[in-house]
């Protein structure tokens, strides 16, 4: 696939999945019915996905 489209295109496509995941974790961490332990888990996961997304964006731009 990378040979056909290039690494940057693949990273940009993967970023759309990260966008969805970031939004889901952000929403879950703010859900009013979530218990504190769940909110903490979702917030940590949200921050991790933000880092993934930032790496994908930066790497795609540098290719």
PyMOL Python script that loads the backbone (N, CA, C, O; Angstrom):
from pymol import cmd

cmd.read_pdbstr("""\
ATOM      1  N   UNK A   1       0.822  -1.182   0.000  1.00  0.00           N
ATOM      2  CA  UNK A   1       0.000   0.000   0.000  1.00  0.00           C
ATOM      3  C   UNK A   1       0.875   1.258   0.000  1.00  0.00           C
ATOM      4  O   UNK A   1       0.602   2.210  -0.731  1.00  0.00           O
ATOM      5  N   UNK A   2       1.925   1.254   0.824  1.00  0.00           N
ATOM      6  CA  UNK A   2       2.812   2.413   0.888  1.00  0.00           C
ATOM      7  C   UNK A   2       3.475   2.672  -0.457  1.00  0.00           C
ATOM      8  O   UNK A   2       3.718   3.823  -0.819  1.00  0.00           O
ATOM      9  N   UNK A   3       3.770   1.596  -1.205  1.00  0.00           N
ATOM     10  CA  UNK A   3       4.381   1.768  -2.522  1.00  0.00           C
ATOM     11  C   UNK A   3       3.435   2.473  -3.497  1.00  0.00           C
ATOM     12  O   UNK A   3       3.886   3.194  -4.388  1.00  0.00           O
ATOM     13  N   UNK A   4       2.155   2.272  -3.335  1.00  0.00           N
ATOM     14  CA  UNK A   4       1.178   2.888  -4.234  1.00  0.00           C
ATOM     15  C   UNK A   4       0.843   4.325  -3.837  1.00  0.00           C
ATOM     16  O   UNK A   4       0.767   5.208  -4.690  1.00  0.00           O
ATOM     17  N   UNK A   5       0.645   4.550  -2.553  1.00  0.00           N
ATOM     18  CA  UNK A   5       0.147   5.838  -2.081  1.00  0.00           C
ATOM     19  C   UNK A   5       1.208   6.697  -1.414  1.00  0.00           C
ATOM     20  O   UNK A   5       1.121   7.925  -1.440  1.00  0.00           O
ATOM     21  N   UNK A   6       2.189   6.075  -0.830  1.00  0.00           N
ATOM     22  CA  UNK A   6       3.195   6.808  -0.082  1.00  0.00           C
ATOM     23  C   UNK A   6       2.885   6.823   1.402  1.00  0.00           C
ATOM     24  O   UNK A   6       1.730   6.744   1.820  1.00  0.00           O
ATOM     25  N   UNK A   7       3.939   6.924   2.179  1.00  0.00           N
ATOM     26  CA  UNK A   7       3.781   6.905   3.634  1.00  0.00           C
ATOM     27  C   UNK A   7       2.966   8.079   4.154  1.00  0.00           C
ATOM     28  O   UNK A   7       2.159   7.911   5.069  1.00  0.00           O
ATOM     29  N   UNK A   8       3.161   9.257   3.590  1.00  0.00           N
ATOM     30  CA  UNK A   8       2.432  10.433   4.065  1.00  0.00           C
ATOM     31  C   UNK A   8       0.925  10.243   3.887  1.00  0.00           C
ATOM     32  O   UNK A   8       0.147  10.588   4.776  1.00  0.00           O
ATOM     33  N   UNK A   9       0.517   9.702   2.757  1.00  0.00           N
ATOM     34  CA  UNK A   9      -0.916   9.480   2.508  1.00  0.00           C
ATOM     35  C   UNK A   9      -1.487   8.471   3.494  1.00  0.00           C
ATOM     36  O   UNK A   9      -2.612   8.623   3.969  1.00  0.00           O
ATOM     37  N   UNK A  10      -0.716   7.453   3.795  1.00  0.00           N
ATOM     38  CA  UNK A  10      -1.178   6.447   4.754  1.00  0.00           C
ATOM     39  C   UNK A  10      -1.321   7.060   6.134  1.00  0.00           C
ATOM     40  O   UNK A  10      -2.312   6.818   6.824  1.00  0.00           O
ATOM     41  N   UNK A  11      -0.337   7.854   6.544  1.00  0.00           N
ATOM     42  CA  UNK A  11      -0.428   8.507   7.857  1.00  0.00           C
ATOM     43  C   UNK A  11      -1.612   9.464   7.928  1.00  0.00           C
ATOM     44  O   UNK A  11      -2.274   9.556   8.961  1.00  0.00           O
ATOM     45  N   UNK A  12      -1.878  10.169   6.850  1.00  0.00           N
ATOM     46  CA  UNK A  12      -3.033  11.074   6.836  1.00  0.00           C
ATOM     47  C   UNK A  12      -4.339  10.290   6.951  1.00  0.00           C
ATOM     48  O   UNK A  12      -5.270  10.728   7.626  1.00  0.00           O
ATOM     49  N   UNK A  13      -4.406   9.152   6.305  1.00  0.00           N
ATOM     50  CA  UNK A  13      -5.599   8.307   6.411  1.00  0.00           C
ATOM     51  C   UNK A  13      -5.745   7.756   7.827  1.00  0.00           C
ATOM     52  O   UNK A  13      -6.848   7.710   8.373  1.00  0.00           O
ATOM     53  N   UNK A  14      -4.635   7.342   8.410  1.00  0.00           N
ATOM     54  CA  UNK A  14      -4.684   6.821   9.781  1.00  0.00           C
ATOM     55  C   UNK A  14      -5.087   7.916  10.762  1.00  0.00           C
ATOM     56  O   UNK A  14      -5.723   7.637  11.778  1.00  0.00           O
ATOM     57  N   UNK A  15      -4.720   9.163  10.460  1.00  0.00           N
ATOM     58  CA  UNK A  15      -5.059  10.274  11.346  1.00  0.00           C
ATOM     59  C   UNK A  15      -6.567  10.423  11.496  1.00  0.00           C
ATOM     60  O   UNK A  15      -7.045  10.811  12.562  1.00  0.00           O
ATOM     61  N   UNK A  16      -7.315  10.125  10.453  1.00  0.00           N
ATOM     62  CA  UNK A  16      -8.771  10.244  10.572  1.00  0.00           C
ATOM     63  C   UNK A  16      -9.308   9.277  11.627  1.00  0.00           C
ATOM     64  O   UNK A  16     -10.265   9.591  12.335  1.00  0.00           O
ATOM     65  N   UNK A  17      -8.686   8.099  11.729  1.00  0.00           N
ATOM     66  CA  UNK A  17      -9.081   7.173  12.797  1.00  0.00           C
ATOM     67  C   UNK A  17      -8.711   7.746  14.161  1.00  0.00           C
ATOM     68  O   UNK A  17      -9.471   7.616  15.121  1.00  0.00           O
ATOM     69  N   UNK A  18      -7.549   8.378  14.246  1.00  0.00           N
ATOM     70  CA  UNK A  18      -7.133   9.002  15.496  1.00  0.00           C
ATOM     71  C   UNK A  18      -8.094  10.117  15.879  1.00  0.00           C
ATOM     72  O   UNK A  18      -8.411  10.284  17.057  1.00  0.00           O
ATOM     73  N   UNK A  19      -8.561  10.881  14.898  1.00  0.00           N
ATOM     74  CA  UNK A  19      -9.523  11.946  15.181  1.00  0.00           C
ATOM     75  C   UNK A  19     -10.770  11.378  15.856  1.00  0.00           C
ATOM     76  O   UNK A  19     -11.268  11.934  16.835  1.00  0.00           O
ATOM     77  N   UNK A  20     -11.262  10.269  15.322  1.00  0.00           N
ATOM     78  CA  UNK A  20     -12.450   9.630  15.896  1.00  0.00           C
ATOM     79  C   UNK A  20     -12.180   9.113  17.305  1.00  0.00           C
ATOM     80  O   UNK A  20     -13.011   9.258  18.201  1.00  0.00           O
ATOM     81  N   UNK A  21     -11.012   8.510  17.488  1.00  0.00           N
ATOM     82  CA  UNK A  21     -10.658   7.949  18.794  1.00  0.00           C
ATOM     83  C   UNK A  21     -10.478   9.049  19.819  1.00  0.00           C
ATOM     84  O   UNK A  21     -10.935   8.922  20.955  1.00  0.00           O
ATOM     85  N   UNK A  22      -9.813  10.133  19.429  1.00  0.00           N
ATOM     86  CA  UNK A  22      -9.626  11.276  20.330  1.00  0.00           C
ATOM     87  C   UNK A  22     -10.985  11.816  20.768  1.00  0.00           C
ATOM     88  O   UNK A  22     -11.209  12.065  21.952  1.00  0.00           O
ATOM     89  N   UNK A  23     -11.877  11.991  19.820  1.00  0.00           N
ATOM     90  CA  UNK A  23     -13.211  12.512  20.140  1.00  0.00           C
ATOM     91  C   UNK A  23     -13.966  11.574  21.083  1.00  0.00           C
ATOM     92  O   UNK A  23     -14.637  12.030  22.010  1.00  0.00           O
ATOM     93  N   UNK A  24     -13.858  10.277  20.850  1.00  0.00           N
ATOM     94  CA  UNK A  24     -14.565   9.310  21.698  1.00  0.00           C
ATOM     95  C   UNK A  24     -14.026   9.327  23.128  1.00  0.00           C
ATOM     96  O   UNK A  24     -14.799   9.336  24.086  1.00  0.00           O
ATOM     97  N   UNK A  25     -12.700   9.332  23.270  1.00  0.00           N
ATOM     98  CA  UNK A  25     -12.125   9.364  24.615  1.00  0.00           C
ATOM     99  C   UNK A  25     -12.428  10.686  25.318  1.00  0.00           C
ATOM    100  O   UNK A  25     -12.697  10.707  26.519  1.00  0.00           O
ATOM    101  N   UNK A  26     -12.385  11.768  24.580  1.00  0.00           N
ATOM    102  CA  UNK A  26     -12.700  13.068  25.180  1.00  0.00           C
ATOM    103  C   UNK A  26     -14.141  13.092  25.686  1.00  0.00           C
ATOM    104  O   UNK A  26     -14.415  13.553  26.794  1.00  0.00           O
ATOM    105  N   UNK A  27     -15.050  12.589  24.861  1.00  0.00           N
ATOM    106  CA  UNK A  27     -16.457  12.531  25.250  1.00  0.00           C
ATOM    107  C   UNK A  27     -16.657  11.624  26.467  1.00  0.00           C
ATOM    108  O   UNK A  27     -17.379  11.979  27.398  1.00  0.00           O
ATOM    109  N   UNK A  28     -16.021  10.467  26.456  1.00  0.00           N
ATOM    110  CA  UNK A  28     -16.163   9.527  27.564  1.00  0.00           C
ATOM    111  C   UNK A  28     -15.602  10.106  28.864  1.00  0.00           C
ATOM    112  O   UNK A  28     -16.165   9.889  29.937  1.00  0.00           O
ATOM    113  N   UNK A  29     -14.491  10.845  28.766  1.00  0.00           N
ATOM    114  CA  UNK A  29     -13.886  11.399  29.978  1.00  0.00           C
ATOM    115  C   UNK A  29     -14.743  12.501  30.587  1.00  0.00           C
ATOM    116  O   UNK A  29     -14.597  12.833  31.764  1.00  0.00           O
ATOM    117  N   UNK A  30     -15.634  13.065  29.781  1.00  0.00           N
ATOM    118  CA  UNK A  30     -16.519  14.136  30.263  1.00  0.00           C
ATOM    119  C   UNK A  30     -17.939  13.654  30.575  1.00  0.00           C
ATOM    120  O   UNK A  30     -18.787  14.435  31.005  1.00  0.00           O
ATOM    121  N   UNK A  31     -18.184  12.383  30.358  1.00  0.00           N
ATOM    122  CA  UNK A  31     -19.545  11.867  30.549  1.00  0.00           C
ATOM    123  C   UNK A  31     -19.957  12.018  32.011  1.00  0.00           C
ATOM    124  O   UNK A  31     -19.220  11.604  32.906  1.00  0.00           O
ATOM    125  N   UNK A  32     -21.116  12.601  32.259  1.00  0.00           N
ATOM    126  CA  UNK A  32     -21.530  12.862  33.645  1.00  0.00           C
ATOM    127  C   UNK A  32     -21.779  11.604  34.486  1.00  0.00           C
ATOM    128  O   UNK A  32     -21.701  11.660  35.714  1.00  0.00           O
ATOM    129  N   UNK A  33     -22.073  10.483  33.845  1.00  0.00           N
ATOM    130  CA  UNK A  33     -22.349   9.256  34.594  1.00  0.00           C
ATOM    131  C   UNK A  33     -21.119   8.390  34.824  1.00  0.00           C
ATOM    132  O   UNK A  33     -21.201   7.375  35.515  1.00  0.00           O
ATOM    133  N   UNK A  34     -19.984   8.774  34.259  1.00  0.00           N
ATOM    134  CA  UNK A  34     -18.766   7.972  34.424  1.00  0.00           C
ATOM    135  C   UNK A  34     -18.223   8.126  35.840  1.00  0.00           C
ATOM    136  O   UNK A  34     -18.198   9.223  36.398  1.00  0.00           O
ATOM    137  N   UNK A  35     -17.793   7.011  36.401  1.00  0.00           N
ATOM    138  CA  UNK A  35     -17.209   7.065  37.742  1.00  0.00           C
ATOM    139  C   UNK A  35     -15.800   7.659  37.637  1.00  0.00           C
ATOM    140  O   UNK A  35     -15.198   7.620  36.564  1.00  0.00           O
ATOM    141  N   UNK A  36     -15.269   8.205  38.732  1.00  0.00           N
ATOM    142  CA  UNK A  36     -13.953   8.852  38.671  1.00  0.00           C
ATOM    143  C   UNK A  36     -12.841   7.977  38.086  1.00  0.00           C
ATOM    144  O   UNK A  36     -12.010   8.475  37.327  1.00  0.00           O
ATOM    145  N   UNK A  37     -12.812   6.700  38.420  1.00  0.00           N
ATOM    146  CA  UNK A  37     -11.772   5.819  37.877  1.00  0.00           C
ATOM    147  C   UNK A  37     -11.886   5.705  36.354  1.00  0.00           C
ATOM    148  O   UNK A  37     -10.873   5.689  35.654  1.00  0.00           O
ATOM    149  N   UNK A  38     -13.095   5.628  35.852  1.00  0.00           N
ATOM    150  CA  UNK A  38     -13.308   5.560  34.402  1.00  0.00           C
ATOM    151  C   UNK A  38     -12.907   6.870  33.739  1.00  0.00           C
ATOM    152  O   UNK A  38     -12.263   6.874  32.690  1.00  0.00           O
ATOM    153  N   UNK A  39     -13.296   7.989  34.362  1.00  0.00           N
ATOM    154  CA  UNK A  39     -12.923   9.287  33.796  1.00  0.00           C
ATOM    155  C   UNK A  39     -11.407   9.426  33.717  1.00  0.00           C
ATOM    156  O   UNK A  39     -10.880   9.933  32.727  1.00  0.00           O
ATOM    157  N   UNK A  40     -10.709   8.980  34.751  1.00  0.00           N
ATOM    158  CA  UNK A  40      -9.245   9.053  34.765  1.00  0.00           C
ATOM    159  C   UNK A  40      -8.659   8.185  33.652  1.00  0.00           C
ATOM    160  O   UNK A  40      -7.725   8.604  32.969  1.00  0.00           O
ATOM    161  N   UNK A  41      -9.192   6.992  33.467  1.00  0.00           N
ATOM    162  CA  UNK A  41      -8.731   6.098  32.404  1.00  0.00           C
ATOM    163  C   UNK A  41      -8.938   6.746  31.034  1.00  0.00           C
ATOM    164  O   UNK A  41      -8.029   6.763  30.204  1.00  0.00           O
ATOM    165  N   UNK A  42     -10.136   7.278  30.806  1.00  0.00           N
ATOM    166  CA  UNK A  42     -10.445   7.882  29.516  1.00  0.00           C
ATOM    167  C   UNK A  42      -9.603   9.133  29.264  1.00  0.00           C
ATOM    168  O   UNK A  42      -9.205   9.392  28.128  1.00  0.00           O
ATOM    169  N   UNK A  43      -9.330   9.907  30.311  1.00  0.00           N
ATOM    170  CA  UNK A  43      -8.505  11.103  30.146  1.00  0.00           C
ATOM    171  C   UNK A  43      -7.077  10.715  29.762  1.00  0.00           C
ATOM    172  O   UNK A  43      -6.473  11.344  28.893  1.00  0.00           O
ATOM    173  N   UNK A  44      -6.546   9.690  30.401  1.00  0.00           N
ATOM    174  CA  UNK A  44      -5.200   9.230  30.067  1.00  0.00           C
ATOM    175  C   UNK A  44      -5.156   8.705  28.631  1.00  0.00           C
ATOM    176  O   UNK A  44      -4.222   9.002  27.886  1.00  0.00           O
ATOM    177  N   UNK A  45      -6.155   7.934  28.251  1.00  0.00           N
ATOM    178  CA  UNK A  45      -6.229   7.409  26.889  1.00  0.00           C
ATOM    179  C   UNK A  45      -6.366   8.555  25.887  1.00  0.00           C
ATOM    180  O   UNK A  45      -5.764   8.522  24.813  1.00  0.00           O
ATOM    181  N   UNK A  46      -7.150   9.556  26.235  1.00  0.00           N
ATOM    182  CA  UNK A  46      -7.327  10.725  25.374  1.00  0.00           C
ATOM    183  C   UNK A  46      -5.991  11.426  25.145  1.00  0.00           C
ATOM    184  O   UNK A  46      -5.663  11.778  24.012  1.00  0.00           O
ATOM    185  N   UNK A  47      -5.230  11.627  26.198  1.00  0.00           N
ATOM    186  CA  UNK A  47      -3.921  12.277  26.071  1.00  0.00           C
ATOM    187  C   UNK A  47      -2.972  11.442  25.212  1.00  0.00           C
ATOM    188  O   UNK A  47      -2.209  11.990  24.417  1.00  0.00           O
ATOM    189  N   UNK A  48      -3.017  10.136  25.369  1.00  0.00           N
ATOM    190  CA  UNK A  48      -2.175   9.244  24.579  1.00  0.00           C
ATOM    191  C   UNK A  48      -2.536   9.338  23.095  1.00  0.00           C
ATOM    192  O   UNK A  48      -1.651   9.392  22.242  1.00  0.00           O
ATOM    193  N   UNK A  49      -3.818   9.356  22.793  1.00  0.00           N
ATOM    194  CA  UNK A  49      -4.262   9.462  21.402  1.00  0.00           C
ATOM    195  C   UNK A  49      -3.904  10.822  20.808  1.00  0.00           C
ATOM    196  O   UNK A  49      -3.598  10.921  19.620  1.00  0.00           O
ATOM    197  N   UNK A  50      -3.941  11.868  21.632  1.00  0.00           N
ATOM    198  CA  UNK A  50      -3.510  13.193  21.163  1.00  0.00           C
ATOM    199  C   UNK A  50      -2.049  13.147  20.724  1.00  0.00           C
ATOM    200  O   UNK A  50      -1.681  13.725  19.702  1.00  0.00           O
ATOM    201  N   UNK A  51      -1.216  12.450  21.510  1.00  0.00           N
ATOM    202  CA  UNK A  51       0.201  12.312  21.140  1.00  0.00           C
ATOM    203  C   UNK A  51       0.353  11.535  19.838  1.00  0.00           C
ATOM    204  O   UNK A  51       1.155  11.909  18.982  1.00  0.00           O
ATOM    205  N   UNK A  52      -0.408  10.462  19.684  1.00  0.00           N
ATOM    206  CA  UNK A  52      -0.358   9.675  18.439  1.00  0.00           C
ATOM    207  C   UNK A  52      -0.717  10.555  17.245  1.00  0.00           C
ATOM    208  O   UNK A  52      -0.030  10.553  16.223  1.00  0.00           O
ATOM    209  N   UNK A  53      -1.794  11.296  17.392  1.00  0.00           N
ATOM    210  CA  UNK A  53      -2.271  12.136  16.304  1.00  0.00           C
ATOM    211  C   UNK A  53      -1.241  13.212  15.943  1.00  0.00           C
ATOM    212  O   UNK A  53      -0.994  13.473  14.765  1.00  0.00           O
ATOM    213  N   UNK A  54      -0.653  13.824  16.953  1.00  0.00           N
ATOM    214  CA  UNK A  54       0.357  14.856  16.705  1.00  0.00           C
ATOM    215  C   UNK A  54       1.561  14.261  15.976  1.00  0.00           C
ATOM    216  O   UNK A  54       2.112  14.883  15.068  1.00  0.00           O
ATOM    217  N   UNK A  55       1.967  13.050  16.379  1.00  0.00           N
ATOM    218  CA  UNK A  55       3.091  12.404  15.704  1.00  0.00           C
ATOM    219  C   UNK A  55       2.755  12.120  14.248  1.00  0.00           C
ATOM    220  O   UNK A  55       3.572  12.363  13.360  1.00  0.00           O
ATOM    221  N   UNK A  56       1.556  11.607  14.002  1.00  0.00           N
ATOM    222  CA  UNK A  56       1.148  11.311  12.628  1.00  0.00           C
ATOM    223  C   UNK A  56       1.136  12.566  11.773  1.00  0.00           C
ATOM    224  O   UNK A  56       1.611  12.549  10.638  1.00  0.00           O
ATOM    225  N   UNK A  57       0.598  13.657  12.310  1.00  0.00           N
ATOM    226  CA  UNK A  57       0.559  14.908  11.567  1.00  0.00           C
ATOM    227  C   UNK A  57       1.963  15.412  11.252  1.00  0.00           C
ATOM    228  O   UNK A  57       2.264  15.771  10.114  1.00  0.00           O
ATOM    229  N   UNK A  58       2.811  15.433  12.264  1.00  0.00           N
ATOM    230  CA  UNK A  58       4.184  15.937  12.081  1.00  0.00           C
ATOM    231  C   UNK A  58       4.975  15.057  11.115  1.00  0.00           C
ATOM    232  O   UNK A  58       5.704  15.560  10.260  1.00  0.00           O
ATOM    233  N   UNK A  59       4.830  13.769  11.254  1.00  0.00           N
ATOM    234  CA  UNK A  59       5.579  12.851  10.389  1.00  0.00           C
ATOM    235  C   UNK A  59       5.084  12.947   8.941  1.00  0.00           C
ATOM    236  O   UNK A  59       5.890  12.949   8.011  1.00  0.00           O
ATOM    237  N   UNK A  60       3.778  13.025   8.751  1.00  0.00           N
ATOM    238  CA  UNK A  60       3.231  13.134   7.393  1.00  0.00           C
ATOM    239  C   UNK A  60       3.719  14.423   6.716  1.00  0.00           C
ATOM    240  O   UNK A  60       4.010  14.430   5.520  1.00  0.00           O
ATOM    241  N   UNK A  61       3.803  15.496   7.478  1.00  0.00           N
ATOM    242  CA  UNK A  61       4.276  16.768   6.912  1.00  0.00           C
ATOM    243  C   UNK A  61       5.759  16.710   6.551  1.00  0.00           C
ATOM    244  O   UNK A  61       6.207  17.383   5.623  1.00  0.00           O
ATOM    245  N   UNK A  62       6.506  15.908   7.285  1.00  0.00           N
ATOM    246  CA  UNK A  62       7.954  15.860   7.049  1.00  0.00           C
ATOM    247  C   UNK A  62       8.349  14.919   5.913  1.00  0.00           C
ATOM    248  O   UNK A  62       9.503  14.916   5.485  1.00  0.00           O
ATOM    249  N   UNK A  63       7.404  14.123   5.426  1.00  0.00           N
ATOM    250  CA  UNK A  63       7.714  13.170   4.345  1.00  0.00           C
ATOM    251  C   UNK A  63       7.570  13.801   2.974  1.00  0.00           C
ATOM    252  O   UNK A  63       7.794  13.137   1.962  1.00  0.00           O
TER     253      UNK A  63
END
""", "prot")
cmd.dss("prot")
cmd.show_as("cartoon", "prot")
cmd.util.cbc("prot")
cmd.orient("prot")
